[in-house]
Amino acid sequence: MKESAKSKATFVFIAGIVRPLMTAMMSKKWEGTEKLPAGGFIAAPNHCTEIDPLVVGHMLYNNKRAPHFLAKAALFKVPGLGWLLRATKQVPVERSTAGANRSLQVAQEIVSEGGAIIIYPEGTLTRDPGLWPMKGHTGAARLALEGGIPVVPIAHWGAHEVFPRYGKTFHIFPRKLSRVVVGDPVDLSAFAGRPLDKATLTEATDAIMDAITDLLAGLRGEQPPAERWDPAKQQQSKHGRFVERGQQPETGTDAR
């Protein structure tokens, strides 16, 4: 993707601040980066802590791929931050149907220009008690199938030890290791030519979530739950922080 001069300059400015901070906070190990496509693609990572975008963005930027995220629309209204998000062509996400469609249109433009768009299929931090990927939303699958865009699964593990899910403080010492692994593009050929109805999009989304989960299982050296966590079945909200009645926000430190 040909970034504008303004976008390039802003990315360089942000990277000059973020990369040294990320290096100071944790050591890193990146695997499979050679699998990142040369053209436009959708990056689909797992989501277990608020600093995930920094982890994934750091990896992509170091591999000469400017990261473009789908970000909450409210963030664009924050003074200073909103300017940075717009300057680097991040994509505001609105909860309304019309707003969601506009977001996907902008995302498709970025990919068609050869850019990388990062979509968290889970939509928010995982609700799974063990920090495994939970049931995904269909936006990434829809964008991929509508535009014939490759979906690259990404899994990372370790950043939650530095900043726990819903945490308020960083835990830098002792030094933690953040691992990221990039997988082969998800094979969605079985869905080609099928109507993009709920059944098709759900199956395609499950295929994407399976790929992410398999990568994470390899990183963790553990077997994931037999059934993927579904917030609806647990009577949990689909968006925002989840806090059970009478409890403090989850920290994620119980995941091993």
N, C-alpha and C positions, 0 to 999 in steps of 0.2 A: 504494500500500500504506500502511495506517495503521500507522506505526511506534509502538511503545510509548514512553512518556515516557522510560524507561530507555534504550531504543535510540537515541532522538533525541539525548538528552544525551550518550551515549557517542560517537555519530557527530560531534557538534559538537566534542567534546573532541579526537577523533582528527584531524578536519579542521583544527582550530586548529594542530596540530603539522605534519601532513603537507603541507597546501597551501603554506605558506611555504617548506618544504624543497624541494618539487618545483619551485616557482617559482625558487628560488635555484639549483637544480642544472641546470636547462635551460629554454630558452624553449619555447613550445608553439604549435602551430597545429592547431586542431580543425575538421574539415569534416564536413558532413552531419548535424550534431546534431539538426537539425529532423526527421530521419527516425526518431528514437526514438519508439516508440509511446506513446500516452497511458496505455494499460493495461499489464498484465503482459506480459513478454517474456523471451526467452532472449537474452543477449548472447554472441556466439561470436567471441572474438578469436584472433589468432595468438599464439604464445608463443615468444619468443626470448631472454628474459633474466629473471632472478629478480625484477626490479622492475616487470615488466609489470602485476601487479595494482595497483600504486600509480598507474601511468599511466592504466589504464582506470578505476579507481575514482575518480581525480581528475576525469576527464572526466564521468563519470556524476553524481557528487555535485554538480559545478558546474552540471549541468543538472537539478538537483532530483530526481535518482533515486538513492536510497540503494543502494549496491552490496552485493549478497549473493553471496558466492563459495562454490563447492565447494572446500573446503580439506582438506588431508591431516589425517586423524584424529589423528596424532601431535602436530600443532601445538596441539590443544586440551588437551594434557597439560602444555604449557609454562607455568610459573607466570607470572601476569600476562597473557601473550598469550592463554592459554586463556580467561581471564575476558572479555577484550575481544572475542574471537571469538564467545563465547556471548551476550554482552550485545548485540551487533549482529546476531544471528541469522545468523551464517555457518553453512554446512552441512558437517559433518564427512563425509569420504569414506573408507570402508573398502574394502579390496581384496576381501573375501569377497562372494559373491553376495548373501547376506542383507543385509549392510551396505550394499552398493551400492543395493539396492532401497529400503532405508530412506532413504538420501540422496536418491534421486529423488523419494520421497514428500514429504519436507520441501521440496524444491525446487518441487514442483508446488503445494504449499500457498502458498508465497511468491508464485508467479506468479498463482495464483487470487485472491490478495488485491490484485493490481495491482502487485506488486513486480517488480524486475529481478533475475534470477539470472544470474550470469556463469559460463559453462562453457567451459573450454578443451578443444575437441574432441581436440587432440593428446594431452592427458593429462599431458604433461610438456614440458620445453623441447625444441624441435625438434632432431632429430639431423642434419637436412640441413646439409651443410658450408657452404652459402651462406645459411643461416638462412631458407630458404623453408619454408612450412607442409608438414609431413609427413602421412602417412596418419593419419586421425582415428579416434577411438573412437566407438561408436554411441550413447553415453548421451544426448547432446543431441538427436539425431534421434529416439530413442525417446520422450523426454519431450515433444518437440514434437508428434509424431504421435499419441501417446496422449491428449494434452490439447488438441490443436488450438491450440498456442501458437506465436506467431510467433518465428522465429529471425532475429535481426539480426546480420549479419556485421560485424565490426570489424577493421580492420587498423591497425597502428601501426609506426612506423619511426623510429629515432634514439636510443631509450633504451638500446639495446645499446652505443652509443658512450660513454655515461656509465658504465654498469656492464655490462661484457662478460659473455656467457654463461659461467657457472661462474667468474666473476671474483672477486677478493678485495678490490679497491680501486676507488674511484670516480675517474672522469676528468672533472673538471668544467671544466677549462680546456684549450683555448679553449672558450667556451660552445657547447653543442650544441643542436640543434633537434629536438624530439620532435613528430612529426606523427601525428595520429590521424584516420582517416576512417571514418564510419559509412555503411553501405550500406543499400539497400532490403531489407526482409525477404525471406528466401530463399523462392522459389516451390516449395512442397512439395505442391502440389495433385495432382500426378501420382501421389502415393503414398496418397491418400485411399482408404479402403476396402480397401486391400491388407492381407494378413496381415502382422503385424510380425515376419516371419522374418528370417533373416540376410541374405538377398538384398535385401529391401526396405530394411532398416536400413543396409546397406552403400551402396546406391545413394543413399539420402537423405543419408547422411554425406558421400559424395563431392560431392553438390550443395552442401552447406554449405561444404566445404573449397574447392571451386572458387570460390565467391563470395568467401571470405576471400582466396584467392590472387590473384584478379583485382583486388581492392582494393589489395593489397600491391604488385602489379606496377605499378599506377598511381602509387602513392607513390614507388616506387623508380625508375620510368622504365625498367624492365628486363623482359625476358621470363623467366618462371619455367621451370624444367626441364620437359622434355616428359613425364617420368614422375615422379610424386610419390614422395618418399623413403619407403621402407617398412622400418622397423627390423628386422622379421622376416626380410626377404630379406638384410639386412646382418648377420644374426646379432647383433643388438643387443637389450638389454633394453628393455622397453616403458615402464618407470618408473624414476625416480631418475636420478642423474647417470650419464652415459656417459663412460667413460674407456677408451681402447684400451690394450691391454697394452703396457707399456713407455713409455707417453706420459703427459704431464701433461694435466690436464683442459683441454678445449677453451675458448678464450677468445672465439671468435666475431669476433675483430678481422679475420679474413681475408675477411669478407663485405663485398661492395661492391655 
